Structure formats: C-alpha cells, structure tokens
Amino acid sequence: MHKRRATIQLSISAILFLVSLWALMWFFSSSSLASGACLNEFSLFHEDVRCRQPSIAITLWLVTATGNVLTLVGGVKNMRRSRSNA
C-alpha cells in the first residue's frame, strides 16, 4: 500500500517539478518583456494585463514548488515505510 502511494506521490512530484520550471521561465520571460512597458512595477491589480503576468507567474511558481517539495517528502517517507515493512 505504501509503495503504491509513494509511486503516485513521486509521479505527482515530477509533474509539479516540470510545471514549476515552466512557471519560473514564464516569470523571467514576462518580467523581461514587461519591464519597459510597466517601468518594473508589476502587480496583480495593474491596469495593463502585461504588468500582471510576472505576479501571476511567480505565484504559480511558489504554489507548484511548495507542492513539489511536499509530495516529494511524502513520497520518500512512504517509500521508506514500504521498504521497512517488506
């Protein structure tokens, strides 16, 4: 039971890692593109959509990176439990 749960958690962790990398690249890209138009003032509530994108991207990165770490730790713990029970 623990091995199956660990495999699922580690798979989810790998997917979240890829999404996290994508969000980080989106942040750097959107920050670079919006730096001139927004005068380096990014906010979730800015009038221009281009000035909102870096804030959305960094928020997405924080959520996915946190989820990645939590599922990775849970997966490793469950993998250790499955090996100790065997």
C-alpha positions in Angstrom: 0.0 0.0 0.0 2.8 2.4 0.9 4.7 1.6 -2.2 1.8 2.4 -4.5 1.1 5.7 -2.6 4.8 6.5 -2.8 4.9 5.9 -6.6 1.8 8.2 -7.1 3.3 10.9 -4.9 6.7 10.8 -6.7 5.0 10.9 -10.1 2.9 13.9 -9.0 6.1 15.5 -7.7 7.9 15.0 -11.0 4.9 16.7 -12.8 4.9 19.6 -10.4 8.6 20.0 -10.8 8.1 20.4 -14.6 5.2 22.8 -14.1 7.3 24.7 -11.6 10.2 25.1 -14.1 7.8 26.3 -16.7 6.3 28.9 -14.3 9.8 30.1 -13.4 10.7 30.5 -17.1 7.4 32.3 -17.7 8.2 34.7 -14.8 11.6 35.6 -16.2 10.2 35.9 -19.7 7.2 38.0 -18.8 9.3 40.2 -16.5 11.8 40.9 -19.3 9.0 41.7 -21.8 7.0 43.9 -19.4 9.9 45.8 -17.8 9.8 48.6 -20.4 6.0 48.9 -20.6 5.4 48.7 -16.9 8.5 50.5 -15.6 9.3 47.5 -13.5 6.1 47.9 -11.5 4.4 44.5 -11.5 1.1 43.9 -9.6 -1.8 41.5 -9.7 -4.1 44.5 -9.9 -2.3 46.6 -12.5 -4.5 48.0 -15.3 -2.3 46.5 -18.1 -2.5 42.7 -18.5 1.2 42.6 -19.4 2.1 44.0 -16.0 0.1 41.3 -14.2 1.8 38.3 -15.8 5.0 38.3 -13.7 3.0 38.4 -10.5 0.8 35.5 -11.7 3.8 33.5 -12.8 5.7 33.9 -9.5 2.6 33.0 -7.6 2.1 29.9 -9.7 5.8 29.0 -9.2 5.5 29.3 -5.4 2.5 27.1 -5.3 3.9 24.4 -7.6 7.3 24.5 -5.9 5.8 24.1 -2.5 3.5 21.3 -3.7 6.6 19.6 -5.4 8.6 19.6 -2.1 5.6 18.4 0.0 4.8 15.5 -2.4 8.5 14.6 -2.8 8.9 14.4 1.0 5.7 12.4 1.4 6.8 10.0 -1.4 10.2 9.4 0.1 8.7 8.7 3.5 6.2 6.3 2.1 8.9 4.6 0.0 11.0 4.1 3.2 7.9 2.7 5.0 7.3 0.2 2.3 10.9 -1.0 2.4 10.9 -1.3 6.2 7.6 -3.4 6.1 8.9 -5.8 3.4 
